[in-house]
Amino acid sequence: MMSRTNVKHERRGDPACVVVPPARPASTLAQEARAGLLRAPRQLPPKYFYDAYGSALFDRICDQPEYYPTRTESRLLERHARDIVAMVRPRSVIEFGSGMPRKIRYLLDACEATGCAPGYCPFDVCHEVLVNAGRMLTDDYPWLEVLALVGDYGAGLAHLPPVRSPALYIFLGSTIGNFAHADAVAFLREVRGTMCAGDHLLLGADRVKDPQVLHAAYNDAEGLTAEFNVNLLRVLNRELGADFDIEGFRHYACYNAPACQVEMYLIAATAQDVDLTALGQRVHFEEGAHILTEISRKFTRATLEALLAEAGFTVVRHLQDDCAWFSLVLARVH
């Protein structure tokens, strides 16, 4: 499937793993906390949600009745996976931000049904999640060769190991919506730069819709999204020696209609002083002070296709559900 330099097997039966070095200096949690928490407006990137506990929480969020994105995208994949595989005939599948192995199964089932046996390269930051996911998949698809890529795809793709073409690069879950526009264009251009003739990108993106539907999706009745958001503070406490009072912050998510994005915050319920030991800093939070932890941009069909065009892609197929709540777009390089 690709060069096996620095490939490591955890134990017999585990998927092979390779660390993908950053192509440019990658900000550490400490650096991003210093930049994001010591001055207003306070913010942190959402990638730090996804430790092992956070990844498991998000997997549960995907099953909540209010959380339509995973369900809707999965139905699109179930309906169209065979056509996608038949069109691309991939020898390699590379998935950015792979997480738990839910939606990739639709594509692997389609590969199995059409006699296509690509290698699979999940690319994510959490080593433990990648290993567990790889075990599940190789148990269910004995023919599948998995090479897990451990790293931060946001730190550049120049050191991505070579893969066999034609390759299908996939970026699902509307994770592209977590990027500001300029960052989204830059990332997609970087993906494009790794691709060869005959390779395709499959991009999942959430669509603009009724704000009440969006509000419910990010404020589920069981409180899992709230727990997922607050878990970021546990990560800071563990990794930076911080002493955030977890109970002293609450989850808040709202839809910013002019910006076409959901914004997720942690709000201080009471005033508190927080020691960030690793930074040698003490930070005061007034009651009501907030930390922006995620944006989730929503697209129209036109804005999504314009984004891909700006990044240098040509749309091959644009698939959407009957309500136009979600899009899957298959694209190739201009």
C-alpha positions in Angstrom: 0.0 0.0 0.0 2.8 2.4 0.9 6.3 2.6 2.2 6.7 0.8 5.4 9.5 3.0 6.8 9.0 3.5 10.6 6.0 1.2 10.6 5.2 -0.2 14.0 2.9 -3.0 15.1 1.6 -2.7 18.6 1.1 -6.4 19.0 0.1 -9.3 16.8 -3.2 -8.6 15.1 -3.0 -4.8 15.6 -2.9 -2.5 12.6 0.5 -1.1 11.5 1.0 2.5 12.6 3.3 5.2 11.2 3.9 8.6 12.7 3.5 11.4 10.1 5.8 14.2 11.1 4.4 17.7 10.8 5.4 19.5 7.6 5.6 22.8 9.5 6.0 23.7 13.2 2.9 22.4 14.8 1.5 24.3 17.8 1.4 22.4 21.0 -1.5 22.4 23.4 0.6 24.6 25.7 1.3 27.1 22.9 -2.3 27.2 21.8 -3.5 27.6 25.4 -1.1 30.5 25.9 -2.4 32.2 22.7 -6.0 31.4 23.3 -6.6 31.7 27.0 -4.4 34.6 28.2 -6.2 37.3 26.1 -9.7 38.0 24.9 -11.5 36.7 23.0 -10.6 33.4 24.5 -10.6 30.3 22.2 -9.2 26.9 21.7 -9.2 24.6 18.7 -11.6 21.7 18.7 -9.0 19.1 17.9 -8.3 18.8 21.7 -11.8 17.4 22.3 -10.6 14.1 20.9 -8.7 12.2 23.5 -9.9 8.6 24.0 -12.7 9.7 26.3 -13.8 12.5 24.0 -13.7 10.3 20.9 -15.9 7.7 22.7 -18.3 10.5 23.7 -18.6 11.8 20.2 -19.3 8.3 19.0 -22.3 8.3 21.4 -23.4 11.8 20.3 -23.7 10.4 16.8 -26.4 8.1 18.0 -28.5 10.8 19.6 -31.9 11.5 17.9 -31.1 15.2 17.6 -27.8 14.7 15.9 -28.8 14.4 12.3 -25.4 14.9 10.6 -24.0 11.4 11.1 -27.3 9.7 10.4 -27.9 11.7 7.2 -24.4 11.4 5.9 -24.5 7.6 6.6 -27.7 7.2 4.6 -26.0 9.0 1.7 -23.0 6.8 1.9 -25.2 3.7 2.1 -27.1 4.8 -1.0 -24.2 5.9 -3.1 -21.1 4.0 -1.9 -21.2 1.5 -4.7 -21.4 4.2 -7.4 -18.6 6.1 -5.8 -16.4 3.0 -5.6 -17.3 2.0 -9.2 -16.3 5.4 -10.4 -13.0 5.7 -8.6 -11.9 2.0 -8.3 -9.5 3.0 -5.5 -6.4 1.1 -4.6 -6.0 3.3 -1.5 -8.4 5.1 0.8 -7.0 7.8 3.0 -9.4 9.2 5.6 -8.6 12.5 7.5 -9.9 12.7 11.0 -11.1 9.1 10.8 -12.1 8.6 14.5 -14.2 5.5 15.2 -14.9 3.3 12.2 -18.5 4.0 11.4 -19.0 5.5 8.0 -15.9 3.9 6.3 -17.8 0.6 6.5 -20.2 1.7 3.8 -17.3 2.2 1.4 -15.5 -1.0 2.5 -18.8 -3.0 2.0 -19.0 -1.4 -1.5 -15.4 -2.4 -2.2 -16.1 -5.9 -1.1 -19.2 -6.1 -3.3 -17.5 -4.8 -6.4 -14.3 -6.8 -6.1 -12.1 -3.8 -5.1 -9.6 -4.3 -2.3 -7.9 -1.0 -1.4 -5.6 -0.4 1.5 -7.0 1.8 4.2 -5.1 4.7 5.8 -6.9 6.3 8.7 -5.2 9.6 9.7 -5.9 11.0 13.2 -4.2 12.4 16.3 -5.2 9.8 18.8 -3.0 6.7 18.6 -5.3 4.6 20.9 -8.4 5.4 18.8 -6.6 4.4 15.6 -5.4 1.1 17.0 -8.8 0.2 18.3 -10.5 1.2 15.1 -8.0 -0.8 13.1 -8.6 -3.9 15.1 -12.4 -3.7 14.6 -12.0 -3.3 10.9 -9.5 -6.1 10.3 -11.7 -8.4 12.4 -14.7 -7.6 10.1 -12.7 -7.3 6.8 -10.0 -10.0 6.9 -8.8 -8.9 3.4 -8.2 -5.3 4.5 -4.7 -3.9 5.0 -4.8 -1.0 7.5 -1.9 1.4 7.9 -2.8 3.9 10.6 -1.3 7.4 10.2 -0.7 9.1 13.6 -0.4 12.8 13.4 -2.1 16.2 13.0 -3.2 16.7 9.4 -3.6 20.3 10.2 0.2 20.6 10.5 0.7 19.8 6.8 0.7 16.8 4.5 4.2 17.0 2.9 5.3 13.9 4.9 2.2 11.9 4.0 3.6 8.5 2.8 3.0 7.7 -0.8 -0.1 5.6 -1.6 -1.2 3.6 -4.6 -3.3 5.4 -7.1 -6.1 5.8 -7.9 -6.7 6.9 -4.4 -9.8 8.1 -2.7 -9.2 10.8 -0.1 -12.1 11.2 2.3 -13.0 14.0 4.7 -16.4 13.3 6.3 -18.6 14.5 9.1 -18.5 18.1 7.9 -15.2 18.6 9.7 -14.4 21.1 7.0 -17.0 23.3 8.7 -14.6 23.6 11.7 -12.2 25.6 9.6 -12.6 29.3 8.9 -12.9 29.9 5.2 -9.3 30.8 4.5 -8.1 27.8 6.5 -10.5 25.5 4.7 -9.2 26.6 1.3 -5.6 26.2 2.5 -6.3 22.7 3.8 -8.1 21.6 0.6 -5.3 23.0 -1.5 -2.8 21.0 0.5 -4.8 17.8 0.0 -5.0 18.6 -3.7 -1.2 18.9 -3.7 -0.8 15.3 -2.5 -3.1 13.9 -5.2 -2.3 12.4 -8.6 -4.3 12.1 -11.8 -7.2 9.8 -11.2 -7.4 10.4 -7.5 -10.6 11.8 -6.0 -11.7 13.6 -2.9 -15.0 12.7 -1.1 -16.1 15.6 1.1 -19.0 15.6 3.6 -20.5 19.0 4.5 -23.4 20.1 6.5 -26.0 22.5 5.0 -27.8 25.6 6.1 -31.2 24.7 7.5 -33.8 25.6 10.2 -31.9 27.1 13.2 -34.1 25.1 15.6 -32.8 21.8 14.0 -29.2 23.1 14.4 -29.8 24.2 18.0 -31.1 20.8 18.9 -28.2 19.0 17.3 -25.7 20.8 19.5 -27.8 20.7 22.7 -28.9 17.1 22.9 -31.3 16.2 25.7 -29.0 13.6 27.2 -26.3 16.2 27.7 -23.6 14.3 25.8 -22.5 17.3 23.7 -22.2 19.3 26.9 -20.0 16.6 28.5 -18.0 16.5 25.3 -17.4 20.2 25.4 -16.5 20.3 29.1 -14.1 17.4 28.6 -11.8 19.9 27.0 -11.2 21.3 30.5 -10.2 17.8 31.7 -7.7 17.7 28.9 -6.2 21.0 30.0 -6.1 19.9 33.6 -4.4 16.6 32.7 -2.0 17.9 30.1 -1.1 21.4 31.5 -1.5 20.8 35.2 -4.4 23.2 35.2 -7.0 23.3 37.9 -10.2 24.2 36.1 -13.3 23.6 38.2 -15.2 21.4 35.8 -18.5 22.0 37.5 -17.9 25.7 37.3 -18.3 25.9 33.5 -21.4 25.1 31.4 -21.8 24.3 27.7 -23.4 26.8 25.4 -24.0 26.4 21.7 -25.9 28.8 19.4 -26.4 29.4 15.7 -24.9 32.6 14.3 -27.1 33.1 11.3 -25.2 35.9 9.6 -22.0 33.8 9.7 -23.9 30.6 8.8 -22.2 28.7 11.7 -22.9 27.1 15.0 -20.6 28.4 17.7 -19.8 26.3 20.8 -18.6 27.9 24.1 -17.7 27.1 27.6 -19.2 29.7 29.9 -17.9 30.3 33.5 -20.9 29.8 35.8 -19.1 31.5 38.7 -15.9 33.6 38.9 -12.8 31.5 39.4 -9.0 31.7 39.2 -7.3 29.0 37.3 -3.7 28.0 37.6 -2.1 26.9 34.3 0.9 25.3 35.8 2.7 24.3 32.6 2.4 27.9 31.4 3.4 29.5 34.8 0.2 31.6 34.5 -2.9 32.2 36.7 -6.0 33.2 34.7 -9.1 34.9 36.2 -12.5 34.1 34.7 -15.3 36.4 35.6 -18.8 34.9 35.9 -20.1 34.7 32.3 -16.6 34.7 30.7 -16.5 32.4 27.7 -14.1 30.3 25.7 -15.0 29.6 22.1 -14.2 25.9 21.6 -15.7 25.2 18.1 -17.2 26.7 15.0 -19.3 24.5 12.7 -19.9 26.3 9.4 -23.0 25.4 7.4 -23.0 25.6 3.6 -25.4 26.1 0.7 -24.8 24.0 -2.4 -23.4 27.1 -4.1 -21.0 28.0 -1.3 -19.7 24.5 -1.0 -19.0 24.1 -4.7 -17.4 27.5 -4.7 -15.1 26.5 -1.8 -13.9 23.4 -3.8 -13.4 25.4 -6.9 -11.3 28.0 -5.1 -9.2 25.1 -3.8 -8.6 23.8 -7.3 -11.2 21.0 -7.5 -13.8 20.1 -10.1 -17.0 18.6 -8.7 -17.8 15.2 -10.3 -20.9 14.4 -8.3 -22.9 16.4 -5.7 -25.1 14.1 -3.6 -27.6 15.4 -1.1 -30.5 13.9 0.9 -34.1 14.7 0.1 -34.3 17.6 2.6 -30.9 19.0 1.4 -29.7 18.8 5.0 -26.3 17.3 4.1 -24.0 17.0 1.0 -21.5 14.4 -0.1 -19.3 15.8 -2.9 -17.0 13.8 -5.1 -14.4 15.9 -6.7 -11.2 15.6 -8.7 -8.3 18.0 -9.4 -8.9 20.6 -12.1 
